[in-house]
Amino acid sequence: MQNTPQEPLKMTIHYEEAGAVWRLSDLFLEHIPFDHENLVFCCIGTDRSTGDALGPLTGSILSNSPFPFRIIGTLENPLHAINLALTVEELQQMTTTPFVVAIDACLGRQKSIGQIIVEQGPLFPGKAVNKELPPIGDISIKGVVNVGGFLEMLVLQNTRLHITYSMSHKIARALSLAYQRHLLKRKEYGNHDRNDHNAREQIRYSNFG
């Protein structure tokens, strides 16, 4: 585990907000140690449920981009209830303790649908559908894909793919952008005159929505 900020992290950003990708990348840049020698992204969920596919969708998008970190959980090879406990055990047994970023879908209130929650500490996969699974993550990223409280499994299976895909796309883009900004910041370390506007220009990132 890495040193964490004194103030607990818990931020919520709606995926349709203007500048959502840039704002999310701010959080990721501040709280994800991209220089860590064993940084792992665990993208939890299954491709058999549209609502629960947010994690593997994000993992697949990241896997098909120039993102150099280990990614566990894609549409092709999901990280789900069957293999999660074994994966957690393998991570715990690594010689170099990993810093784990856990990504998963969740259910919430009607007005919370579309919110992306970035929080310090682990997430608890399967909680919405009353499954007992081990907690995972030093930082958790959750996307509220639908309403919880009643027939959760059916709700997840009947969630619109559009919202799941759109949220996973924003999360993946924000993570990639945060990594680009990290590289730029490291390259220009010591230049105190650089600001966000200059960073956007140098990264040439065309859409921050």
Protein Blocks (a to p, Z undefined) as FASTA:
>chain_A
ZZddfbdcdddddfkbghklmmmmmmmmmmmcfkbcbdcdddeddfkbfklmmmmmmmmm
mmmpccfbdcehifklccdfklmmmmmmmmmmpmbacdddddddddddfklgoiacdded
jddehklnopacddedjbdcdddfbdehiakllmmmmgcfklmmmmmmmmmmmmmmmmmm
mmmmmmmgoiakbcfklmmmmnopablZZ
